[in-house]
Amino acid sequence: MAGVIEQRSIDVVPDDERHGSAVSQFTLWLGANLQVTAVVTGALAVVFGANACWAVIGLLLGNLAGGAVMALHSAQGPRLGLPQMITSRAQFGVRGAVVPLALVIVMYIGFFASGSVLAGQAVGELTHLGGTAGIVLFAAVTAVAAAVGYRLIHLLGKIAGLVCALAFVYLGVHLLQRADLAALLHDRGFALPVFLLAVSLSASWQLAFGPYVADYSRYLPRHTSTRATFWWTLSGSVLGAQWSMTFGALAAAAAPAAFTGNEVGYLVGLGGTGLIASFLYFVIALGKLTINILNTYGGFMSLVTSVSGFRGQRTLSARGRAAYIAGIMVAGTAVALLGKDSFLTSFKDFLLFLLTFFTPWSAINLTDYYLISKERYDIPALTDPGGRYGAWNVRALAVYAFGVLAQLPFLATQFYTGPLVAPLGGADISWLVGLAVPAVLYRLTARRDAHRPGAPDAPEGHHLPAGLGG
């Protein structure tokens, strides 16, 4: 049983426990993206004004741009053998990393909640218990699976990738039987603001994976090629997301009244009734289970990373692990139940809100890892507030804060619109600012950090001192 249930949390994975190949990243991220929330994300581009043709193109550009950033994070996993967010201590300090960590935890809870709303509809229909009970049941299953850990997560990714791909082919055929594809793509009128909205929606979808993507590549052997990890991750995530989002954009364009607000019912209705309908409800729940386990697992490790930075916690018992996971589940379920009636608009703004906070983090993390530290970190110092990375890196935190603030004039959401949005015709380019400005500022300021250049690798198979074993 010990070989099935994961024993590690934020400590370094030693070489004798490494396994798998980079291809596993393709199957995991394909399965994680072939799901109903990605369908809704694609539909949003049409719901908020883009025609199907330019929505699909914009979604593809955003998936490629955001996916490249996400895959660069994934490539850190085999090299360091660490979860993604603990490496933020090298930039922000052992305790300073709690600032982006707190926002990451909010992200996990938000995605858990949004996924549970849609999956709860499917589970409620499948079990005849109703949407509320479906949300609660789905959340409980998610928590149990997350507690088992890494191996089950990858196994579910493989199963979901295959099953959901077959289901989306089936649904795609039925969609094209109902809708005239040529007519849907005939309107090619271009409007920059809604085109950029489509780009931003898919880019934010991909960028939001960044804070936990290395969690699922860290068990790969140390000699795994950085290039292979990057390309398998990118291809799986972009293919899965673009497939789902294109389906959503076409469905919203073909039947806006029938699709909007009844996404799960519309998808199942495309396929048929009886056993086929039950199977499709199961597929929707399976796809959401795969991604919600990632959110729960990532939230668990982010909480552990946050607490350990202040308490110096040395071990984590099975009961403690269960408590962290239960906390994520309860919070996410509560948000899902409270927000299920205004899901679509709230989710669009939630995605754009996330983008504001995670593009600066990605820019700083990747600039530090690839350009400043040259993929070399002093791993033992990541747990020592008195070590070379310190407790708080005020300079990096200031760059991060400035990166967030620099986006506000360009941000367009329902609850806030920046002053430079109107001069740009309503276009939201905040995520581009959020990538460029912090990257440049961090590169300039980090040069003055004496401890950065030449930080050594940990010895082969070295464990984090006072790391949190399972």
N, C-alpha and C positions, 0 to 999 in steps of 0.2 A: 504493500500500500504506500510505503514511503517513496517508491519510485514513481508513483502516480501523482500524489499530492506534493506540490512544490514545497521545498523546505526553506528556500532563500527569499529574501525580500530586496533590500537595497545594498547588500554586500556584493563584492566582486564575485563573479562566477569563475571558479578555478578551471584550468584547462582540462582536468580529468572529468569534468561534468559538462563540457561543451559537446554539442551534437548538432546534426542536421546540415543542411546546405542552404545557400542563398535563395534557391527556388522556393523554399518555404515562405519567403516573404511575398512572393507572387500570389500563392494560393490564399494566404491569410488576408491580404489587402484586397484581393478580388472578392472574396466572400464578405468582407466587412463593408464593401461599397455596393454590392448588389442587393439593395434593400430599400424599403419604402421611404425612408427619410431622404435618401438621395433622390428618389423620384420626385418627392415634394419640392426639394431644392431646385431641381430643374424646372418644375412647373412654375415656381415663383417668378422666374425670369419672364414668363409669358403673362402670368397673372398681373404683374406690375408694368406691363406695357410693351415688351419686345415681341416682334413677330417670331414665328417658329424658326425661320431660317437663321436670322442673326442671333437668336437666343442660343441655338445649338453651337454656332461658331464661337460666341462669347464664352459659353460654358467650357468649350474645349480649350480655349486660350487660358482661362482661369485654372482649369485642372492641370494643364501642363506647367504653368508658372508656379502655382502653389505646390503641385506634386513634386517639382524639382527641389524646392526648399525642404519639403517633408522627407524626401528620400536622402538628402544630405544628412539629416538628423539620423535616419535609420543606419547609415553607414558607420556611425560612431559606435553602435552596439558591439559588433565583434571585436573591434579594436580595444575598447575599454572594459567590456564585460559588466557594464553598469547600466542601471535604469537611466532614462533620459534626464530627469530633472535634478538628480544629484550632481550631475556635471555642471549645473548652474552655479554651484558653490565656487567653482574656479573663476567665474566672472563676478559674482555678486558677494562672495564671502560665505562662510559656512552658515551663518545666521541670516545674512542679507538675502540669501536665496529664498527665504520665506516670502518675500514680496511677490515675485512671479508665481511661487508655489500656491499662494493663497488664491490667486486669480485662476490658476490651473484647476484647482479643486472646484471652484465655482463652475468652470467649464465642464468638468466631468459630471457634476450634478445636473447642469442644464441639459447636456446631451442625454444623460440617463433619463431625465424627465421627458424630453421631447420624443425620444425613442419609445418610452413606455406608453405615451399617449396613443401612438399609432399601433404598437404591438398589442396594447391592451384592447383595442378595438377588435383585432384579429383573434386574440385569445378568448375574449368575451363571446364572440360569435361562434367560435369553435367549441367552447364548453357550454354555451347557452347560459352563462352566468352574468352577462352584461359587461359594459365597459369598465366600470369602477373595479369590480372583482377581477376582471381580466388584467388590469394594471397591477393590482396587488399580487396576483399569482405570478405574473411575468417577472415582477421585481424579485420575488422570493427565489425563483429558479435561477435568475441571473446571479444573485448573491452566492448561492451554493456552488455554481459553476466557477465563479471567480475565486472562491476559496480553494478549489482544486488547483487552479493555476495554469502555468505556462503550457504544459503538454496538452491539456484539454482545450485550451484556447486555440492552439494551432490545429488540433484535430477538427474542432468545430469549423474553423476557417476552411479547411479542405472540403468538408461535407457541404457547408453552406455555399461555397463557390460552385460546386457541381450542381447541387439541387436548384439553387437560385438561378444559375445560368440557364438550365433547361426550362425553368418556369418563365423566365423573361423572354426566351425564344418563343415559347407557346403564346404568351400574352402579346408579344410584339406582332405575331402573325394575326391574331384576332383584332388587334388595334388597327392594323392596316386593312383588314377586311371591312371595318366600319368607317374608316376615314380615308379620304383621297390624299395620299402623300404629296402628289404633285400640286394639288390645290393648297395644301398646308404650307408648302415651301414656295408657292408662287409669289406671295407678298414679300418683297425684298427691300421695302422701304427702310432706310437706315436712320436711326436716332441714337446719337452718341450717349446720352444719359442712361437709357435703358440697356444699351449694349454694355456699357461699363458696369451697370448693376449686375448683369449676367456674369461678367468676368469676375466681379467681386464676390458674388455668391459662391461660385465654384472654387475660387482661390481661397476663400475663407474656410470652405469645407476641407480642403487639403491642408491648409496651414494649421487648422485646429488639431490635426493628428500629430503635429510636430512635438508637442510636449510629452508624448508617450511612445512615439514610434520605435525608439531604440529599446524600449522595454521588451519588445518582441523579437529583437535580433541579437540580444546580448548573450544568448546561449550558443550562438554560432561559433565554430572554432575560430581561434584568434587569426589563423592564416587565411580566413575567408577574404576574398578579394573585395576591396572597397568598391571597385567599379561594379562587380557582380551584385553586391548588396544594393547599391544605388539603383541599378537598372531593373532588377527584379521587383524591388519595392515600387519604383515609379510606374512600371508597366502594369502591375497588378492594381494599383490604386487608381491610376488614370483610366484604365480600361473599364474597371468596375463602376467608377463614378460616372464616367461619360456615358456609358451604356444606360445606367439608371436615369441620369438626368435628361438624356435625349428622349427617353421614353416619357418622362414626366412632362417635358416641354411639348411634345407632340400630343399627348393626352389632353393637356390643358388647352392647347390650341384647337383640338378637334371637338372637345365637349366641355367648354369652361363651366357651364352651369351644372353639369352632372359630376364633374371631377372635383371642383373646388369645394372644400368642406366635407367631402365624402370620399377621400382618397382611397381608403382601404376597400370600401364598398364598391367603388368604381372598378378597381383592379380585379376584384373577385368576380364582379359582374361580367367583365370581359371574357372570363374563362368559361363560365357556365354555372350550373347548379349541382346539387347533390354531392357526390364524392369528389368531383373536381373542385367545387367550391371549398369543401373542407380541406382538400390538399393545398389549395392556394392560401387559405387562412394559415395553415401550418407553415407554408413557405415564408409568408410575411413575418410570422412570429420567429422562425428560425433565423432569418436574416437580421432581424432586430436583436435577437439573443446574442448573435456573434459580436455585434458592435457594442452592445450594452455591457457585455462582459469586459471588453477592453476598457470601457469608461469606468466600470467599478474597480477593476484591477489597478488601473492607473491612478484612480483616486485614492485607493488604499495605500499605494506606495508613496504618493505625494504627501499624504497625511503623516506617514511614518517618517519620511524625510524631513518634514517640517518639525515634528516633535523631537526627533533625534538631534537636530541641530542645536536645540536649547537644553535638552535633558541629558544628553550624552548616553542615551539608552543603549545597552549592550546587547540585549536579546529581545526577542519577540515571541511570546508563547503562542500556542495554537489558539488559546482563548483570546489573546490580544489581537491576533490576526482576524479572528471572527468578529471581534468588536469593531475594528476599523471598517471592515467590509459592510457590516450591518449599519453603521453610521451613514455611509454613502448611500446605501439602499433606502434607508428611512427618509433621508433628506430628499433624494431624487424622486421617490414616490410621492412625498408630500407636495413637491412642486408640480408634479404631473397631475395630481388630483385637483390642485388649485387652478392650474392654467389650461386644462384640457378644452375648455369651451371657447378660448380665443387663441387657438394654437397657431394658425397660419401666419397672421400678422406678427405675433409675438416671436415666432421662430425666425422670421426674416430679419427682424431687428436684433435678435439675439446673435445671429450669425455675424452681422456687420459689427456689432458691439465687440464680439470676441476678436475679430480681426484687428480692431484698434489696439488691443492689449498684447496680442501674440505676435504680430509682425515685428515690433521692436525686440521682443525676447529672442525670436528666431534670428534676427539680424545680428544681435550681440553674441549669441551662443555660437553661431556658425563662423562669424568673423574671428572670434577668439580661438576656436578649435582649429580651423583650417589655415588662417592667415597669421595669427599671433603665436599660438602655442605649437603650430605645425603638428597637430594630432598627438601631442605629448603632454600628459598631465602627471603631476605628482599625486598619485592616487591616495597614499596615506594622508596627505595634507587635507584631503577633502572632508575628513572627519575631525580635524583639529582646529578649533577657533583661534588658537595661538600660532598656527602654522603659517606657511607662506601665502595662503589665500586670505588669511585673516577672518575675523568674525563678520565684519561689514565692509564692503568695498563701496564707499560713498561715491566715488567717481563713476563707477559703472551704474549704480542706482540712479545717479543724476542723469546720465545719458539715457537710461531707460525711461525715466520720467519725462525727459525732454522729447524722446521719441513718441511717447503717447500724446503729449500736448501738441506736438507739431502736426499731428493728424487732424486735430479738432476743427481747424478752419475748412478742411476738405471733406468732412464727414457728413453724410446725409442719412438720417434715420427718422423714424416717425416722431421720436421724442426730442431729437436735437438735429439741427441743420446748421453747418458752419457758414460763415459769411462769404467764403470763396466758392461755395457750391453754385450759387446763382450765376456769377460771371462765367462759370464753366458750362452753363446750360443745364445745370442740375446734375452733372456727372459727379460721381464719388470716386476720387482717386486717392483717398486717404491711405489705403494699404500700400500703394507704391511709395508714398512719403514715409510710411512707417518702416519700410524695408531699407530705403536709401539713407535717410538721415541718421539713424542710430548706427548703421554700419560704418559710415564715414567718421562720425564723432568718436565711436569706440576705438576704431583703428588709430586715430590721432592721439587719444588720451592714453590708450593702453601701452603705447610706445614708451611712456614715461614710467610704467610700472616695472620696477626693477626685477620683481619675481617672475615676470611672464616669460621672457625668452629662455629657451633651453630647458624648460621644466622636464625632468626625467620621467621616463616610463616607470611604472611599478615593475619590480622583478617578476619574472615569469611565474604566473599562478599566484601572485601576491594577493592576500586578502586585505580588505579594509580593516584597520585597527578598530576595535569596538564596533564592528559592523553588526547589522541586525540580521542574524541568522534566523531561519524560520523556526 
